[in-house]
Amino acid sequence: MSRPEPEDWHEPDNDWEEPVSPRWPLSCEGLYPRERWMWFEQLWSDVCVLRVRYHLALRSGWWLDPVQVEALAALSAWVERYDSGEWDDPPGKLALLYDLERVAALLRDGAEPFNPDRDRLAFARYLIELGCQPPPDR
C-alpha cells in the first residue's frame, strides 16, 4: 500500500463555504419604506417562532414599544446565528438561554397577551401609520 506524497495531494475545491447572505440590520432606522415593511414582516415571523420556541409571554402591541422591538430583533438575530451554524459555541448558547428571563422582563408591558391571528391587522395598520410601504402584492 502506498501513501500519496505531499506533492501528490490535491486540495479539493472548498464546497463547504456558503455564500454570504445579507443580514437585516437590528433596527429599521434608515431603511426605505418598503424595506421597513419587509424588516417588520421578518421580525413578525421571527417573533411568532420565538414565542412558541422559548415560551415568551409577549403582549399585544409589542411592535408599538421601541424597547420591545429592539429586544426582539436582537434576540432573533442571536438565535439565527446559532440556528444557521454561524456560531457554534455551547457556552454562548447557554448564555442565550439564561438571558431569556432578562429579555422576558423587557416584554412584560401590555395588557393583552399577543395573539398572532387577532393582532395581525393592528400590526399592519401600525406599519402603514409608520410610513412603511407594503409590497405591490399586498
N, C-alpha and C positions, 0 to 999 in steps of 0.2 A: 504494500500500500504506500503510495507516495503522497506527500502533502504538497500543496502548492507553495511555491516560494513567494516571498513578498512581492516580487516584480510580476508574478502571475495573477495576483489578486485583482479582481475587478470590483470597483465600488459601484454598487447598483445606484441607479437614479433614485433620488430621495422622493419616494411616493408618499411618505408619511406626513409631509407638510401640507396643511390645508391652506387654501387661500385666506388671506386676512380679510375678514368681513368688517365693514364699518360698524362701529358701535354707536348707539344712540347716546347723546350726552345725558348727564344726570339731571339736567334741568332743561325746560323747554325755552328758556330765555334765549333770545337771539335767533330763534328758528322762524322761518317763513310761516304764514298762516296754515298752509296745507301740511307742512312738516310738523307744526304744533299739533294739528289734529291727529296725525299719524303717531306722534310721540305719545299723546294721551291714550290713543287706541291701544298701543302696545302696552302702556302702563296698566290700563284696564284689564287687558288679557292676563298680564303677569300677576296683578293683584288677585284676580279670581283664582288663579292657580295657587299662589302663596297662601291665600285664605284657607283653602282646603288642606293643602300640604302641611302647613305649620299651625293649623287651628287658630289663626289670628282672629281676634274679636274686633273686626272692623266695624265702623259705624257708617251709617248712611251719610252721604255728603263728604266723605273723606277728601274728595277732589277739591273741595272749597277751602281747605286748610293747607296753606303752603308748607307747613312743617310736616304734615302727614304725607303730602305728595312727595316731598324731598326724601323723607324716611323710606317710603315705599319704593321710590326709584332706586335709592341706594341699596336697599335690601334685594330688590330684583336683580340689580347688576351683580351684587355679591354672589347670590345663588347661581346666576347664569354662568359665572366664571368657573364655579365648581362643577356644575352640570355639564358644561361643554368640555371639561377636561383641561381647560386652560390652566387652572390651578389644581394641583394635586398635593394638598397639604393637610393631612388629618388634624393636626392641632388647630389650624386655621378654620377648618370646617367645624370643629367642636366649639371654637370661639363664636362662630356664627350662630350655632345652636344655642349657646348660653346667652348670647346677646338678643335672642328673640324676645326674652322677657323685657329687656330695656326698650326694644323697638315697640313692643306691645303697649308700653306705658305712653308712648307718643301717640298712639292710635285710639286712645280711650275717649277722646272728646266726641260728643254727638249723642243724640237722644235714641234714635232707632238703630237696630242692627242693620248692617249692609246686606242688601238682598239684590244680587245682580239683575234678576228679572224685573223687579219693581223699580230699581234705581237707574236703569239704563236710559230712560227717556230724560230724566233730570240731568244726568251726566251729559248727554248730547246737547241739551239746551244750554248748559253751562259752557260747553266748548264754543257754541255759536256766540254766546254773550261775550266770551273771552276774545272773540275775533278769529278763532280758528276756522279754517275753510275745509269743509268735508270734501272727499274725493268726488269726482263727477258722477259716479255711480250711486251716490247716496241721496 
